[in-house]
Amino acid sequence: MKQHKPQRQPGKLSSERIARAVATSTAIETGQASAQLAATLAEKREKYAYLHLAL
């Protein structure tokens, strides 16, 4: 009989995880460094800190 591994629950989405995913995805598409894009996103995040994501 085949034993099944219990499925992992997905982690809670956070602003940091979303920003990292956006930075790496954009880096792949544009060929830029993901660290550079992450820094740019961090600057924008600070600039627009009063806006919140609806999670």
Contacts in CASP RR format, 6 or more apart in sequence:
PFRMAT RR
TARGET T0000
AUTHOR 0000-0000-0000
METHOD contacts of the structure
MODEL  1
MKQHKPQRQPGKLSSERIARAVATSTAIETGQASAQLAATLAEKREKYAY
LHLAL
13 55 0 8 1.000
15 45 0 8 1.000
15 53 0 8 1.000
18 53 0 8 1.000
19 38 0 8 1.000
19 41 0 8 1.000
19 42 0 8 1.000
19 45 0 8 1.000
20 38 0 8 1.000
22 37 0 8 1.000
22 41 0 8 1.000
23 34 0 8 1.000
23 37 0 8 1.000
23 38 0 8 1.000
23 41 0 8 1.000
24 34 0 8 1.000
26 32 0 8 1.000
26 34 0 8 1.000
26 37 0 8 1.000
27 33 0 8 1.000
27 34 0 8 1.000
27 37 0 8 1.000
30 37 0 8 1.000
END
